Amino acid sequence: MEDFSLNEMLELQRKLQERYQGKWEPIGLQTGKNKLLWMIGEVGEVIDIVKKNGAEKAAQDTELRSCLVEEMADVLMYYNDVLLCYGITAEELKKAYMEKAERNMVRW
């Protein structure tokens, strides 16, 4: 399977938002904070899987791993919603990420 780009994820998230317009909280500056809070809730679900079952079992047990990956997908969906709320592009994020990685490479 080939890589799954941020632009692909953002496009899918836009389509989901269009599909559920009126049912889901809209994308916008006013809802960015709420999307962040929902994302944190999903991170908590990821942590619960590892905490309750241990890292090794969560990574190796087929059923648990499937749940772990699904919860990580939920985290990414809210993450992409946050990017959409604040109008952050994949290009902006890549630039900031690369700059931060370069600083971290020489930080310690």
C-alpha positions, 0 to 999 in steps of 0.5 A, a space after each residue: 500500500 502506498 503512503 496516505 498523504 495529508 492532502 488525501 486525508 484533508 480531502 476525505 475530511 472535507 467530503 465527510 464534513 460536506 456529507 454530514 453538514 447540519 448534523 456535525 458541528 461545522 468547520 470554522 474558527 469558532 469550532 476549532 477548540 471543540 475539535 481539539 477537545 474531541 481529538 484529546 478524547 480520542 487520544 484518551 481512547 488510544 491510551 486506554 487500550 494500551 493502559 488496560 492491555 499493555 503495550 505488547 498485547 495492544 501491538 500484537 493481538 490482532 483484535 486489540 491492534 485493530 481497535 488501536 488503529 481504528 482509534 488512531 484513525 479517529 485521532 487523525 480525523 479530528 486532527 484534520 478537522 482542526 487543520 481545516 478549522 484553522 485553514 492550515 495547509 499541508 504545505 504550511 504544516 510540512 514547512 513547520 514540521 521540517 523546521 522543527 525537526 531540523 532544530 530538534 536534530 541539534 537541540 541536545 
